[in-house]
Amino acid sequence: QVQLVESGGGLVQPGGSLRLSCAVSRNIFGIYTMGWYRQAPGKQRELVAAITSGGSTNYADSVKGRFTISGNNAKNTMYLQMNSLKPEDTAVYYCKLAFGLKGYWGQGTQVTVSS
C-alpha cells in the first residue's frame, strides 16, 4: 500500500508564493506519473501539473510560468512551487501517484489566496 501526504497549504495574499509538498510512503520503482490536482468549491477537480518518472512535465495553461513541479527521489517527495498566486488559485490541492494500474491520492491541502 502506498500513502501520500500533502503539506504546505495555507493563506497567502495575491502575488505571494507557497510551496506544496507530497511525501510518498515508500520508494517507487519503474514507470510512474505524479501530479498535482486542485478542486475549488462547486468545480470539478482539475490537473494542475504532472511529472513522469523520466522527468517530463506538463502544466495547465492557467498556471504555466507561475507554478513549477519537481521531485526529490531521495526524499520520496514531490513539490509544487506556486508563485504569483491569484485568488482563482484558491482550492484544495491534491497529489496523485499513478503507478501500474492503480492511482493513489493524498488527503488534500487547502490553499487560499486572499487579501
DSSP file (Angstrom, degrees, kcal/mol; ACC not computed):
  #  RESIDUE AA STRUCTURE BP1 BP2  ACC     N-H-->O    O-->H-N    N-H-->O    O-->H-N    TCO  KAPPA ALPHA  PHI   PSI    X-CA   Y-CA   Z-CA
    1    1 A Q              0   0    0      0, 0.0     2,-0.4     0, 0.0     0, 0.0   0.000 360.0 360.0 360.0 140.6    0.0    0.0    0.0
    2    2 A V        -     0   0    0     95,-0.1     2,-0.4    23,-0.0    95,-0.1  -0.936 360.0-164.4-115.0 134.0    1.2    3.5   -0.8
    3    3 A Q        -     0   0    0     -2,-0.4    22,-2.1   101,-0.1     2,-0.4  -0.944   2.0-160.8-118.8 142.7    0.3    6.6    1.1
    4    4 A L  E     -A   24   0A   0    101,-0.5   103,-0.5    -2,-0.4     2,-0.5  -0.971   4.2-169.4-121.5 135.2    0.6   10.2    0.1
    5    5 A V  E     -A   23   0A   0     18,-2.0    18,-2.7    -2,-0.4     2,-0.2  -0.973   6.8-157.1-129.2 118.5    0.6   13.1    2.5
    6    6 A E  E     +A   22   0A   0     -2,-0.5     2,-0.3    16,-0.2    16,-0.2  -0.596  18.1 164.9 -89.7 153.6    0.4   16.7    1.3
    7    7 A S  E     +A   21   0A   0     14,-2.0    14,-2.7    -2,-0.2   102,-0.1  -0.966  39.5  69.5-155.0 167.1    1.6   19.7    3.3
    8    8 A G        +     0   0    0     -2,-0.3    11,-0.3     1,-0.3    14,-0.0   0.364  60.9 132.6 105.3  -5.1    2.4   23.4    2.7
    9    9 A G        +     0   0    0     12,-0.1     2,-0.3     9,-0.1    -1,-0.3  -0.169  22.6 118.3 -72.1 173.3   -1.0   24.9    2.1
   10   10 A G  E     -d  111   0B   0    100,-0.9   102,-2.8    99,-0.1     2,-0.5  -0.988  61.6 -47.1 162.4-166.7   -2.3   28.0    3.8
   11   11 A L  E     +d  112   0B   0     -2,-0.3     2,-0.3   100,-0.2   102,-0.2  -0.856  53.7 167.9-101.0 130.2   -3.5   31.6    3.4
   12   12 A V  E     -d  113   0B   0    100,-2.7   102,-2.1    -2,-0.5     3,-0.1  -0.985  33.2-113.4-141.8 149.8   -1.5   33.9    1.2
   13   13 A Q    >   -     0   0    0     -2,-0.3     3,-2.3   100,-0.2    72,-0.2  -0.451  50.5 -81.2 -78.4 155.1   -2.0   37.3   -0.3
   14   14 A P  T 3  S+     0   0    0      0, 0.0    72,-0.2     0, 0.0    -1,-0.1  -0.296 121.1  28.0 -54.6 138.2   -2.4   37.7   -4.1
   15   15 A G  T 3  S+     0   0    0     70,-3.3    69,-0.6     1,-0.3    71,-0.1   0.283 100.3 118.0  89.9 -10.0    1.0   37.8   -5.7
   16   16 A G    <   -     0   0    0     -3,-2.3    69,-2.3    69,-0.2     2,-0.3  -0.094  56.2-123.3 -83.1-175.9    2.5   35.7   -3.0
   17   17 A S        +     0   0    0     66,-0.2     2,-0.3    67,-0.2    66,-0.2  -0.925  21.2 178.4-131.6 152.3    4.1   32.2   -3.1
   18   18 A L  E     - B   0  82A   0     64,-2.1    64,-3.2    -2,-0.3     2,-0.5  -0.978  17.1-146.0-144.2 153.4    3.7   28.8   -1.5
   19   19 A R  E     - B   0  81A   0    -11,-0.3     2,-0.3    -2,-0.3    62,-0.2  -0.976  14.5-158.7-123.1 119.9    5.4   25.5   -1.8
   20   20 A L  E     - B   0  80A   0     60,-2.6    60,-2.1    -2,-0.5     2,-0.4  -0.708   5.6-158.6 -92.4 146.4    3.4   22.4   -1.5
   21   21 A S  E     -AB   7  79A   0    -14,-2.7   -14,-2.0    -2,-0.3     2,-0.4  -0.947   8.7-164.7-123.8 146.9    5.0   19.0   -0.7
   22   22 A C  E     -AB   6  78A   0     56,-2.6    56,-2.4    -2,-0.4     2,-0.5  -0.937  11.5-159.5-131.7 108.7    3.7   15.5   -1.3
   23   23 A A  E     -AB   5  77A   0    -18,-2.7   -18,-2.0    -2,-0.4     2,-0.4  -0.773   5.7-150.2 -93.7 128.9    5.5   12.8    0.7
   24   24 A V  E     -A    4   0A   0     52,-3.1   -20,-0.2    -2,-0.5     4,-0.0  -0.809  13.7-134.6 -99.8 138.2    5.2    9.2   -0.6
   25   25 A S  S    S+     0   0    0    -22,-2.1     2,-0.3    -2,-0.4    -1,-0.1   0.653  80.0  12.2 -73.4 -16.1    5.4    6.4    2.0
   26   26 A R  S    S-     0   0    0    -23,-0.2     2,-0.1    50,-0.1    -1,-0.0  -0.979  89.3 -78.8-153.0 165.8    7.8    4.2    0.1
   27   27 A N        -     0   0    0     -2,-0.3     2,-0.5     1,-0.0    -2,-0.0  -0.385  39.2-147.3 -64.5 142.9   10.2    4.1   -2.9
   28   28 A I        -     0   0    0     45,-0.1     2,-0.4    -2,-0.1     4,-0.1  -0.969  12.8-167.1-115.3 121.7    8.5    3.6   -6.3
   29   29 A F        +     0   0    0     -2,-0.5     2,-0.3     2,-0.1    24,-0.0  -0.898  50.3  20.0-111.1 137.4   10.5    1.7   -8.9
   30   30 A G  S    S-     0   0    0     -2,-0.4     2,-0.5    23,-0.1    -2,-0.1  -0.730 105.3 -17.7 110.6-160.3    9.5    1.6  -12.5
   31   31 A I  S    S+     0   0    0     -2,-0.3    69,-0.7    21,-0.0     2,-0.3  -0.723  71.2 148.3 -91.0 128.7    7.4    3.9  -14.7
   32   32 A Y  E     -E   99   0B   0     -2,-0.5    21,-2.1    67,-0.1     2,-0.4  -0.965  34.1-142.8-150.8 165.1    5.0    6.3  -12.9
   33   33 A T  E     -EF  98  52B   0     65,-2.0    65,-3.2    -2,-0.3     2,-0.4  -0.999  13.1-166.8-131.3 136.4    3.4    9.7  -13.1
   34   34 A M  E     +EF  97  51B   0     17,-3.0    17,-3.2    -2,-0.4     2,-0.3  -0.946  13.9 175.4-120.9 146.8    2.8   12.0  -10.3
   35   35 A G  E     -EF  96  50B   0     61,-2.4    61,-2.4    -2,-0.4     2,-0.5  -0.972  29.7-128.8-148.0 160.8    0.6   15.1  -10.4
   36   36 A W  E     -EF  95  49B   0     13,-3.0    12,-3.2    -2,-0.3    13,-1.6  -0.950  29.5-179.4-108.9 131.3   -1.0   17.9   -8.6
   37   37 A Y  E     -EF  94  47B   0     57,-3.2    57,-2.8    -2,-0.5     2,-0.3  -0.837   7.9-158.2-121.4 161.8   -4.7   18.4   -8.9
   38   38 A R  E     -EF  93  46B   0      8,-2.3     8,-2.8    -2,-0.3     2,-0.4  -0.993   6.5-163.2-142.1 153.5   -7.0   21.1   -7.4
   39   39 A Q  E     -E   92   0B   0     53,-2.1    53,-2.2    -2,-0.3     6,-0.2  -0.951   6.9-163.6-139.0 116.6  -10.7   21.4   -6.7
   40   40 A A    >   -     0   0    0      4,-0.4     3,-2.3    -2,-0.4    51,-0.1  -0.608  45.6 -76.1 -91.7 157.4  -12.4   24.7   -6.0
   41   41 A P  T 3  S+     0   0    0      0, 0.0    -1,-0.1     0, 0.0     3,-0.1  -0.288 118.7   7.1 -55.7 129.9  -15.9   24.8   -4.4
   42   42 A G  T 3  S+     0   0    0      1,-0.3     2,-0.3    -3,-0.1    -3,-0.0   0.512 113.5 100.5  77.6   4.3  -18.5   23.9   -6.9
   43   43 A K  S <  S-     0   0    0     -3,-2.3    -1,-0.3     1,-0.0     2,-0.1  -0.804  75.4-102.6-120.9 162.9  -16.0   22.9   -9.6
   44   44 A Q        -     0   0    0     -2,-0.3    -4,-0.4     1,-0.1     2,-0.2  -0.453  45.4 -95.3 -78.2 154.2  -14.6   19.7  -10.9
   45   45 A R        -     0   0    0     -6,-0.2     2,-0.3    -2,-0.1    -6,-0.2  -0.499  49.4-166.4 -67.3 136.5  -11.1   18.5   -9.9
   46   46 A E  E     -F   38   0B   0     -8,-2.8    -8,-2.3    -2,-0.2     2,-0.4  -0.933  24.0-107.9-130.0 151.2   -8.6   19.6  -12.5
   47   47 A L  E     +F   37   0B   0     -2,-0.3   -10,-0.3   -10,-0.2     3,-0.1  -0.605  31.1 176.1 -75.8 131.5   -5.0   18.7  -13.3
   48   48 A V  E     -     0   0B   0    -12,-3.2    12,-2.7     1,-0.4     2,-0.3   0.825  63.9 -19.7 -99.5 -49.4   -2.6   21.5  -12.4
   49   49 A A  E     -FG  36  59B   0    -13,-1.6   -13,-3.0    10,-0.2    -1,-0.4  -0.985  56.9-163.1-160.2 153.2    0.8   19.9  -13.2
   50   50 A A  E     -FG  35  58B   0      8,-2.2     8,-1.8    -2,-0.3     2,-0.4  -0.977   2.5-165.6-142.3 154.7    2.3   16.5  -13.7
   51   51 A I  E     -FG  34  57B   0    -17,-3.2   -17,-3.0    -2,-0.3     6,-0.2  -0.998  13.1-145.0-141.3 138.2    5.8   14.9  -13.8
   52   52 A T  E >   -F   33   0B   0      4,-2.3     3,-1.7    -2,-0.4   -19,-0.2  -0.496  32.7-105.2 -97.7 170.0    6.8   11.5  -15.1
   53   53 A S  T 3  S+     0   0    0    -21,-2.1   -20,-0.1     1,-0.3    -1,-0.1   0.739 123.1  57.6 -64.2 -21.6    9.5    9.1  -13.8
   54   54 A G  T 3  S-     0   0    0    -22,-0.3    -1,-0.3     2,-0.1   -21,-0.1   0.506 122.5-106.8 -86.2  -4.8   11.5   10.2  -16.8
   55   55 A G    <   +     0   0    0     -3,-1.7     2,-0.2     1,-0.3    -2,-0.1   0.455  69.5 144.2  96.8   1.0   11.3   13.8  -15.7
   56   56 A S        -     0   0    0     -5,-0.0    -4,-2.3     1,-0.0     2,-0.3  -0.491  29.0-165.4 -73.3 145.0    8.9   15.2  -18.3
   57   57 A T  E     -G   51   0B   0     -6,-0.2     2,-0.3    -2,-0.2    -6,-0.2  -0.913  13.6-176.5-128.6 155.0    6.5   17.8  -17.0
   58   58 A N  E     -G   50   0B   0     -8,-1.8    -8,-2.2    -2,-0.3     2,-0.3  -0.986   8.2-160.8-148.6 155.5    3.3   19.4  -18.2
   59   59 A Y  E     -G   49   0B   0     -2,-0.3   -10,-0.2   -10,-0.2     2,-0.1  -0.937  27.1-104.5-135.6 150.4    1.1   22.2  -16.8
   60   60 A A    >>  -     0   0    0    -12,-2.7     3,-1.7    -2,-0.3     4,-1.0  -0.487  38.6-118.0 -66.5 147.2   -2.4   23.5  -17.1
   61   61 A D  T 34 S+     0   0    0      1,-0.3     3,-0.5     2,-0.2    -1,-0.1   0.849 111.6  63.4 -57.3 -34.0   -2.4   26.7  -19.2
   62   62 A S  T 34 S+     0   0    0      1,-0.2    -1,-0.3     3,-0.0   -14,-0.1   0.662 112.0  33.7 -68.8 -15.6   -3.7   28.7  -16.2
   63   63 A V  T X> S+     0   0    0     -3,-1.7     3,-2.3   -15,-0.2     4,-2.3   0.454  82.3 128.1-118.9  -3.5   -0.5   28.0  -14.2
   64   64 A K  T 3< S+     0   0    0     -4,-1.0     4,-0.1    -3,-0.5   -15,-0.0  -0.296  81.1  15.6 -57.8 134.2    2.2   28.0  -16.9
   65   65 A G  T 34 S+     0   0    0      2,-0.4    -1,-0.3     1,-0.1     3,-0.1   0.288 125.8  60.0  85.2 -10.6    5.0   30.3  -16.0
   66   66 A R  T <4 S+     0   0    0     -3,-2.3    17,-1.9     1,-0.2     2,-0.3   0.703  97.8  51.6-115.6 -35.2    3.9   30.6  -12.4
   67   67 A F  E  <  -C   82   0A   0     -4,-2.3    -2,-0.4    15,-0.2     2,-0.4  -0.801  59.4-165.8-109.0 148.0    4.0   27.1  -11.0
   68   68 A T  E     -C   81   0A   0     13,-2.3    13,-2.9    -2,-0.3     2,-0.4  -0.990   5.6-156.5-134.4 126.4    6.8   24.6  -11.1
   69   69 A I  E     +C   80   0A   0     -2,-0.4     2,-0.3    11,-0.2    11,-0.2  -0.809  24.4 157.8 -99.4 141.5    6.5   20.9  -10.3
   70   70 A S  E     -C   79   0A   0      9,-1.7     9,-3.2    -2,-0.4     2,-0.3  -0.963  23.7-144.5-154.2 168.0    9.6   18.9   -9.2
   71   71 A G  E     -C   78   0A   0     -2,-0.3     2,-0.5     7,-0.3     7,-0.2  -0.980   8.3-154.1-140.3 152.6   10.6   15.8   -7.3
   72   72 A N  E >>> -C   77   0A   0      5,-3.1     5,-1.9    -2,-0.3     3,-0.8  -0.909   9.7-171.5-125.2 100.7   13.3   14.6   -5.0
   73   73 A N  G >45S+     0   0    0     -2,-0.5     3,-0.7     1,-0.3    -1,-0.1   0.844  84.2  59.7 -63.8 -33.5   13.7   10.8   -5.4
   74   74 A A  G 345S+     0   0    0      1,-0.2    -1,-0.3     2,-0.1   -47,-0.0   0.812 115.2  35.4 -64.9 -28.4   16.0   10.6   -2.4
   75   75 A K  G <45S-     0   0    0     -3,-0.8    -1,-0.2     2,-0.2    -2,-0.2   0.389 103.7-127.8-103.8   1.9   13.3   12.0   -0.1
   76   76 A N  T <<5 +     0   0    0     -3,-0.7   -52,-3.1    -4,-0.6     2,-0.4   0.907  67.4 131.7  51.6  44.0   10.3   10.3   -1.9
   77   77 A T  E   < -BC  23  72A   0     -5,-1.9    -5,-3.1   -54,-0.2     2,-0.3  -0.977  45.8-159.0-134.1 140.4    8.8   13.8   -2.2
   78   78 A M  E     -BC  22  71A   0    -56,-2.4   -56,-2.6    -2,-0.4     2,-0.3  -0.889  16.2-158.9-113.6 148.8    7.2   15.8   -4.9
   79   79 A Y  E     -BC  21  70A   0     -9,-3.2    -9,-1.7    -2,-0.3     2,-0.4  -0.869  16.4-159.6-126.3 157.6    6.8   19.6   -4.8
   80   80 A L  E     -BC  20  69A   0    -60,-2.1   -60,-2.6    -2,-0.3     2,-0.6  -0.884  12.0-160.7-135.2 106.3    4.7   22.3   -6.3
   81   81 A Q  E     -BC  19  68A   0    -13,-2.9   -13,-2.3    -2,-0.4     2,-0.6  -0.777  11.5-166.5 -85.5 121.7    6.3   25.8   -6.2
   82   82 A M  E     +BC  18  67A   0    -64,-3.2   -64,-2.1    -2,-0.6     2,-0.3  -0.945  10.6 173.8-117.3 116.6    3.5   28.3   -6.7
   83   83 A N        +     0   0    0    -17,-1.9   -66,-0.2    -2,-0.6   -67,-0.2  -0.755  59.3  23.5-116.1 163.8    4.4   31.9   -7.4
   84   84 A S  S    S-     0   0    0    -69,-0.6    -1,-0.2    -2,-0.3   -67,-0.2   0.904  84.4-159.9  49.3  48.7    2.4   35.0   -8.4
   85   85 A L        -     0   0    0    -69,-2.3   -70,-3.3    -3,-0.2   -69,-0.2  -0.255   7.7-158.6 -65.3 146.1   -0.7   33.4   -6.8
   86   86 A K    >   -     0   0    0    -72,-0.2     3,-2.4   -71,-0.1     4,-0.3  -0.843  31.9-109.7-121.4 156.6   -4.1   34.7   -7.8
   87   87 A P  G >  S+     0   0    0      0, 0.0     3,-1.8     0, 0.0    26,-0.4   0.849 117.6  63.3 -54.8 -33.1   -7.5   34.5   -6.0
   88   88 A E  G 3  S+     0   0    0      1,-0.3   -48,-0.0   -48,-0.0    -3,-0.0   0.562  88.6  69.7 -72.2  -5.5   -8.6   32.0   -8.6
   89   89 A D  G <  S+     0   0    0     -3,-2.4    -1,-0.3    24,-0.1     2,-0.2   0.519  70.9 120.7 -83.2  -5.9   -5.9   29.6   -7.5
   90   90 A T    <   +     0   0    0     -3,-1.8     2,-0.3    -4,-0.3    22,-0.2  -0.420  40.6 105.3 -62.3 124.8   -7.9   29.1   -4.3
   91   91 A A  E    S- H   0 111B   0     20,-2.0    20,-2.8    -2,-0.2     2,-0.6  -0.967  76.3 -79.0-178.4 171.3   -8.7   25.4   -4.0
   92   92 A V  E     -EH  39 110B   0    -53,-2.2   -53,-2.1    -2,-0.3     2,-0.5  -0.871  48.3-146.8 -89.0 127.7   -7.9   22.2   -2.2
   93   93 A Y  E     -EH  38 109B   0     16,-3.1    16,-2.0    -2,-0.6     2,-0.4  -0.841  16.5-172.7-102.6 130.7   -4.8   20.8   -3.8
   94   94 A Y  E     -E   37   0B   0    -57,-2.8   -57,-3.2    -2,-0.5     2,-0.3  -0.921  13.8-144.4-120.9 144.3   -4.3   17.0   -4.1
   95   95 A C  E     -E   36   0B   0     -2,-0.4    11,-2.1   -59,-0.2     2,-0.4  -0.836  17.6-166.0-104.7 152.3   -1.3   15.0   -5.1
   96   96 A K  E     -EI  35 105B   0    -61,-2.4   -61,-2.4    -2,-0.3     2,-0.5  -0.996  12.6-157.1-138.9 140.3   -1.7   11.7   -7.1
   97   97 A L  E     -EI  34 104B   0      7,-2.6     7,-2.7    -2,-0.4     2,-0.6  -0.982   6.2-164.6-116.2 124.1    0.6    8.9   -7.9
   98   98 A A  E     +EI  33 103B   0    -65,-3.2   -65,-2.0    -2,-0.5     2,-0.4  -0.944  23.8 158.4-108.1 115.0   -0.3    6.7  -11.0
   99   99 A F  E >   -EI  32 102B   0      3,-2.3     3,-2.0    -2,-0.6     2,-0.3  -0.989  58.9 -29.6-144.5 126.4    1.7    3.5  -10.8
  100  100 A G  T 3  S-     0   0    0    -69,-0.7   -70,-0.0    -2,-0.4    -2,-0.0  -0.522 124.1 -31.8  64.9-129.7    1.0    0.2  -12.5
  101  101 A L  T 3  S+     0   0    0     -2,-0.3     2,-0.3    -3,-0.0    -1,-0.3   0.224 122.4  86.5-104.0  12.6   -2.8    0.0  -12.9
  102  102 A K  E <   -I   99   0B   0     -3,-2.0    -3,-2.3     2,-0.0     2,-0.4  -0.804  58.0-152.3-119.1 155.5   -3.5    2.0   -9.7
  103  103 A G  E     -I   98   0B   0     -2,-0.3     2,-0.4    -5,-0.2    -5,-0.2  -0.987  10.7-163.0-123.2 137.0   -3.9    5.6   -8.6
  104  104 A Y  E     -I   97   0B   0     -7,-2.7    -7,-2.6    -2,-0.4     2,-0.3  -0.961   6.8-162.6-122.4 135.1   -3.2    6.8   -5.2
  105  105 A W  E     -I   96   0B   0     -2,-0.4  -101,-0.5    -9,-0.2    -9,-0.2  -0.868  12.0-134.6-118.3 149.0   -4.4   10.1   -3.8
  106  106 A G        -     0   0    0    -11,-2.1  -101,-0.2    -2,-0.3     3,-0.1  -0.338  33.7-105.3 -85.3 179.5   -3.4   12.3   -0.8
  107  107 A Q        -     0   0    0   -103,-0.5  -102,-0.1     1,-0.2   -13,-0.1   0.623  61.3-115.1 -86.0 -13.4   -5.9   13.8    1.5
  108  108 A G        -     0   0    0    -13,-0.1     2,-0.4     1,-0.1   -14,-0.2   0.075  16.8-127.4  97.5 152.1   -5.5   17.3    0.1
  109  109 A T  E     - H   0  93B   0    -16,-2.0   -16,-3.1  -102,-0.1     2,-0.3  -0.998  24.0-120.3-138.0 135.5   -4.2   20.6    1.5
  110  110 A Q  E     - H   0  92B   0     -2,-0.4  -100,-0.9   -18,-0.2     2,-0.5  -0.577  23.1-171.1 -81.6 131.5   -6.1   23.9    1.4
  111  111 A V  E     -dH  10  91B   0    -20,-2.8   -20,-2.0    -2,-0.3     2,-0.5  -0.991   5.2-176.3-119.0 123.7   -4.7   26.9   -0.5
  112  112 A T  E     -d   11   0B   0   -102,-2.8  -100,-2.7    -2,-0.5     2,-0.7  -0.981   8.8-167.0-124.2 122.8   -6.5   30.2   -0.1
  113  113 A V  E     +d   12   0B   0     -2,-0.5     2,-0.3   -26,-0.4  -100,-0.2  -0.924  34.6 130.6-111.2 110.2   -5.4   33.3   -1.9
  114  114 A S              0   0    0   -102,-2.1    -2,-0.1    -2,-0.7   -28,-0.0  -0.993 360.0 360.0-159.4 148.1   -7.0   36.4   -0.5
  115  115 A S              0   0    0     -2,-0.3  -102,-0.1  -102,-0.2    -1,-0.1   0.416 360.0 360.0 -93.6 360.0   -6.2   39.9    0.7
